[in-house]
């Protein structure tokens, strides 16, 4: 009987699903109100002596002091080398002796400053060369200063980082009223100042998202490193309440990805997050009607001399003439920019026509990009990441009109109207973005290779003049609706049908197929 019991225990142990701790599933809880509770690290800051970014999600649970320090880096040179604190009405940070405050009056998304029990995203960046210290809250730049005391100072190495307390000497001399009571999540330190666009994108992606791959090479201290650091007092690791579904695949190690398995996952492991704009498309009804369109009044003042337009497009029905999905008209030109499909994707720009030469198959997504440069007098068309046509334009000295009207789904014969039903578009548009410069061959190819459900690389965000989020907020008329383009994360497994589920595949999915 004992032998059978032992055998049963062994079999259960073998059959139990493997689990793996994931730093994205964990927050750090710091009780505060005492000098006993803190996390201590000795990071290698040799790469951040001249520029740095610190970003974290912060939730304060109690408000008990003038400043509650959640980040304190001290060195033998200065106990106040780099500090970040919060209170009820002030965000503060200091670097190499310069104190940087942002006072009461700032409202994050309509909420109070540092409202208790509310997650807020905080970033602080500093550049020695630019002598600039910036503070961001919930993706917005709220303070930028020129630190006079840091002009000839760099961040010293060999210091001690303490989370949850304020160091008045290296590694100690804490003061209870300055302790932090709350939670930290996804605290990362980078070796350069992140841009406004990168910080904004990090916030918009939400707390329950993975770090953009583009930023990974810049991390000098990761959230995983922090979770593995020495914890003192009653500091604890808590669940982040972020359900990262890829961990569910631990229960299916060794099995093959099949259509039936994907459907099982959809039914039994549903997402508890709402679809982000990245998972939404504009759908234009297959019933052709001049009343079906989206209207926007974009600010094109930055794209008068050069421009790029990129979008995923899926046509579901052929029209008798052109299927126009993008029409930008001005008072002086109804065909300022016209993107349409007739046999194959075609662009008409100021009388210059460029065509892809590729048939647009119904009900299939195609990635379409075109760019133009007044200086180079060049017009280029790309389909699925490949350059398909490049022409020299007869537009020397020509500028794109900046006060025009953009209509999606119809062809404007006069600005804002003059539609013709034979030119109406039936299908879906996804991830339409307009940039203030001609994107390179590599940038466009990468955009296509990243796939339908990928975010823009963060270095492109500062070049946006009209984003997909703004397009989704445009005026919709007639039978135009916002639909899911595949919000369920398990849809991404379709590309891996026939693969064996391994730990390596799961790690790949976590890094390259983020759940938002």
Buried (B, 14 or more C-beta within 10 A) or exposed (E): EEEEEEEEEEEEEEEEEEEEEBBBBBBBBBBBBBBBBBBBBEBEBEBBBEBBBBBBBBBBBBBBBEBBBBBBBBBEBBBBBBBBBBBBBBBBBBBBBBBBBBEEEBEBEEEEBBBEEEBBBBBBBBBBEEBBBBBBBBBBBBBEBEBEEBEEBEBBBEBBBBBBBBBBEBBBEBEBEBBBBBBBBBBBBBBBBBBBBBBBBBBBBBBBBBBBBBBEEBBBBBBBBBBEBEBBBEBBBEEBEBBBBBBBBBEBBEEEBEEEBBEEBBEEBEBEBEBBBBBBBBBBBEEBBBBBBBBBEBEBEBBBBBBBBBBBBBBBBEBEBBBBBBBBBBEEBBBBBBBBBBEBBBBBBBEBEBBBEBEBEEEEBBBBBBBBBBEEBBBBBBBBBBBBBEBEBEBEEBEBBEEBBBBBBBBBBEBBBEBBBBBBBBBBBBBBBBBBBBBEEEBBBBBBEBBBBBBBBBEBBEBBBBBBBBBBEBEBBBBBEBEEBBBBBBBBBEEBEEEEBEEEBBEBBBEEBBBB
